[in-house]
Amino acid sequence: MTDVARIGLLGQGTVGAALHEMLGERADEIAAVAGRRPEVVGILRRAQGSFDDILERAEIVVELIGGTDPARDYVLRSLRAGRHVVTANKRLIAEHGDELFDAAREAGVQLRFEAAAAGVVPVIRVVQESLAATELTRVFGIVNGTTNFILTEMATTGASYAEALGRAQELGYAEADPTDDVGGADAAAKMAILARLAFHTPVRLDDVTYEGIAGIQPDDISYAKELGLSLKLLGVAERTGGGISVRVFPCFLYRGHPLAPVEGPFNAVTVEAPAITEITMSGPGAGGPETATAVLGDLVSILAGKAPVHEPRVELPIVADVRSSFYLHLEVADRPGVLARTAEVLGRNEVSVRSVVQRGLGDDARLVMVMHEGPEAHFYSALDEIAKLDFVRATPRAIRVIEEEFV
Amino acid sequence: MTDVARIGLLGQGTVGAALHEMLGERADEIAAVAGRRPEVVGILRRAQGSFDDILERAEIVVELIGGTDPARDYVLRSLRAGRHVVTANKRLIAEHGDELFDAAREAGVQLRFEAAAAGVVPVIRVVQESLAATELTRVFGIVNGTTNFILTEMATTGASYAEALGRAQELGYAEADPTDDVGGADAAAKMAILARLAFHTPVRLDDVTYEGIAGIQPDDISYAKELGLSLKLLGVAERTGGGISVRVFPCFLYRGHPLAPVEGPFNAVTVEAPAITEITMSGPGAGGPETATAVLGDLVSILAGKAPVHEPRVELPIVADVRSSFYLHLEVADRPGVLARTAEVLGRNEVSVRSVVQRGLGDDARLVMVMHEGPEAHFYSALDEIAKLDFVRATPRAIRVIEEEFV
């Protein structure tokens, strides 16, 4: 029988509830990956449960209360009692990191906090593990989904800041009191954490200069569009002048910048070093299941203890009958009936045409078509027939097209 | 004194040489992060060195020979002798993964191979560790930098396939015999590895259907541009119809697709699951220092043995004097001399103007300027003066601009 891993949950909000559900639903997979089956031995809710009881019973404590009081006290006591801790609390790490890291080191336990930086985007693991021995020169990105949603809304609908904020609140992307997000403090805390890990130096929240987006006007965005720029709230931590600079500010990016296309409540972080040029990671910056997934990744790493060695758990069949949309390029004789004949073959094979461009080139003509998505087998049997038509002058060229619905 | 970690290097090509150099230059940092100082105890070159000697002396074997013979034999013997192994060899893992994973599990050692999938892009670590317990539904991306360079070259310069391939060979992005890259076999091997890890199922190279890009014509790309599409060689591994499908094919992406802006010799991989929506990671897909950095990340993880706890190693000063480019938006009275006066203040403060847009709105006018990059202190002292000018009707709005040279 698999060993049980005793987990205590502090806090049961959106993320806590999502994590609790995942630990139940994914228990078999976690046991398969990590060798131990998670069991929640206690949950501390606002008006229910005792921290001391949970500390007594759990070997891993997950802190999802937020804020620093009582989170700091609970996390410190957990670490000092030899419990591994996973937290999603950026303020806690940004303000009390030194003390917490010291406690973890002294007790020889793990303190993991992937969800504290960029939601489910695994930037902390990449910086601390993949790039542990690489000298990073800059870490920058969009680390607040609320403000990125608001700026995207302003840019795409022409809404004012107040209107876009209202919409973010309706959709649950902004809190009733949005000060921490829109003022830049939330992003500043995340950048303090990233700068600390990237440059192996103590960075306090006070070291980060930050500005928010409340002063942005719709016409700033429309003038910028004329110049080919898009507006983002950017966090930048970099080595400069023999030290470091860590800042958060609203900022225009030129059209080809890798972060320019990051829209809505997404986060994206780019890490730079001479040896790697750059690595960019993006994904949802918040949300219950997303944040819970980041916490779960940390938990599984603690349970696994060492690097995973791949072990197949199922034998999934390879499925050949897939659906695709195709582009079809035909070199044809320029004479009547070519389009009708081609369309007939496609129709009979149940391939539906989305768009057609036909062009004469003297004697020669090109017929370029894009199909709606359908079974590949249908398209290929049509293609076999089309290739044999007498007006087709060269081997047809077929290339798949990824449509919007792909993602 | 720090413990020494004995490392044996098999193969000394571009990646091997870059890794060897890094292990020397970064030895202190590696010791600080991992607690052990790396020492290269043997290098197997084509005509020099003995594998048996290296196996005897090393506790970690790094395989950078490529191909399967003798790499498979060396890696198997290393694992069975209780040595951890790091490899960058995608063919080896794709063709002989089952046997190698079994050997690693039986010996209780680590087998790491981040560099075998997408260069320095840490997709294997993210899939195997961050998302170990998350049920992934699809993994797709651009996993061959050579073909992405060729397709980018064709799209931006109108070059034919043969011309673009020639250019890739000149720049060292394509080998003299490019068959494996342009035919899709290289991407297929990487997708076999990713599918195996993502879906916890055995995937053999034969299970992957693949096509290459040799048949692509410049006019396919130009027609596609008219339709707003860009062409990529895509690898797609997905759960479908109760099984999985793993394929590599050239494919048009619509303009807003997250992979559409990935250009040149870059790789990018997107991982999808209901709980995370999607995570996308991008970076260089090849290159000596880049691949060596991925190998180094694996090595450090083996040395560290457990999760890192952050420990500051230096105390870097916070530098406030940074350089930026600014957008400046002024609401001004519509009268002569406004631009001249504003420009005078900027000039005196050594702020250089790049572009200006001035617009009358009845009595009111807007002056919108973008500055060249310069010290922020200069800009802010100009801004203080400008805010006090009598024709300025509202608080000036200043927003930073990231120019192309940022990245």
Interface residues (C-beta under 8 A of the other chain):
Chain A: M22 R26 E29 I30 A32 V33 A34 G97 D98 F101 A104 R105 Q110 L111 R112 E114 V120 V121 P122 R125 V126 Q128 E129 S130 L131 A132 A133 T134 E135 R196 L197 F199 H200 T201 P202 V203 D207 T209 G215 I216 Q217 D219 D220 Y223 A224 E226 L227 L229 L231 L234 R239 T240 G241 G242 G243 I244 S245 V246 R247 F249 P250 C251 F252 L253 Y254 G256 H257 P258 P261 T270 E272 A273 P274 A275 I276 T277 E278 I279 T280 M281 S282 G283 P284 P289 E290 A292 T293 A294 L296 G297 V300 S301 I302 A304 G305 K306 A307 P308 V309 H310 E311 P312 R313 V314 E315 L316 P317 I318 V319 A320 D321 V322 Y327 H329 S355 V357 R366 V368 V370 R397 I399 R400 V401 I402 E403 E404 F406 V407
Chain B: M22 R26 E29 I30 A32 V33 A34 G97 D98 F101 A104 R105 Q110 L111 R112 E114 V120 V121 P122 R125 V126 Q128 E129 S130 L131 A132 A133 T134 E135 R196 L197 F199 H200 T201 P202 V203 D207 T209 G215 I216 Q217 D219 D220 Y223 A224 E226 L227 L229 L231 L234 R239 T240 G241 G242 G243 I244 S245 V246 R247 F249 P250 C251 F252 L253 Y254 G256 H257 P258 P261 T270 E272 A273 P274 A275 I276 T277 E278 I279 T280 M281 S282 G283 P284 G287 P289 E290 A292 T293 A294 L296 G297 V300 S301 I302 A304 G305 K306 A307 P308 V309 H310 E311 P312 R313 V314 E315 L316 P317 I318 V319 A320 D321 V322 Y327 H329 S355 V357 R366 V368 V370 R397 I399 R400 V401 I402 E403 E404 F406 V407
